[in-house]
Amino acid sequence: MSRLQGKTAVVTGGGTGIGLGAAKRFIDEGAFVYIFGRRQEALDAAVAKLGSSARAVRGSVTDMSELDRLYAAVKAERGRLDILFANAGTGLFAPLGEITPEHYDHIFDVNVKGLVFTVQKALPLMTQGSSIILTGSSTGVMGTPQFSIYSATKAAIRNLARSWAQDLRGTGIRVNVLSPGPTKTELALEVVGEEAFNALGSMTPLGRVGDPTETGAVAAFLASSDSSFMTGSEVFVDGGLAQI
C-alpha cells in the first residue's frame, strides 16, 4: 500500500513498542518518519530496523528545547509535517493513599504536558490534510486499581482531542485519539509484568494481548485520507476490553 506516499511523519516514543510499530507501518505505506525518544540505544536499533526512510532525534517531550530541535530538523530537511503521532508516555502503579507529588508530577508531565507541547509546537509545520494522532488508553474510560493517575492522564488526552478539534476548525488539520488496550510492549511488560499482562489479555473478548503491528495499522488509517471525515474521535484497539 502507498496511502502515505511522500508524507512526512513524526512519532514520539518511536524507539520501541507502539511507536515503533506505527513508524514501521508508516514507512511501509510510503512515509518518511522521524522517531523521537530519550534512549539513544533504542533509537539506533529502531533506525537499523526501519531503514533509510527513518531518522532518529534524541530528546524528551518534557524538554521544550528538545522539541524545538526536533521540529527545526523536520523543517530544515522536509519543509512540512503531514502526520504527528504523539505517542510518548509513561505509567507507574500507585494506589490511593500512596500517591506522591513526585508520582503525579512525573506522569502528568510526560503524558499531558509533554503531549500538549508536542502538538502545539508542530502546528506551524502542518497544513490542510495533516493528521494528529494522540495515544490514549482503554484505562481512560475504565476504573483501574492502582493506576488512577495514569488513567486520569489518558482521560485528559481524550478531552484535549475534542477541544482541539474545535480549535482547529477551518485549518483542515484533523486530531483523533488511538486508544490501545493491553498491547505487548517493553514498557507494559516492565510496569505490569508478563504474567499479569497475559491475564489481562485473557479478559478481552478476543482472549489475548495485542501486538504493536495491530495498533500501527490503525495509526496508519488515522494518518491517511481514508479517515478524512474523522476528527475529535477515539478509536479503541483493545481487543474489546473497554467495550463490554
Beta strands, then each sheet from edge to edge (+ up, - down):
strand 1: 8-12
strand 2: 32-37
strand 3: 54-58
strand 4: 83-86
strand 5: 131-135
strand 6: 174-180
strand 7: 234-237
sheet 1: 3+ 2+ 1+ 4+ 5+ 6+ 7+
end
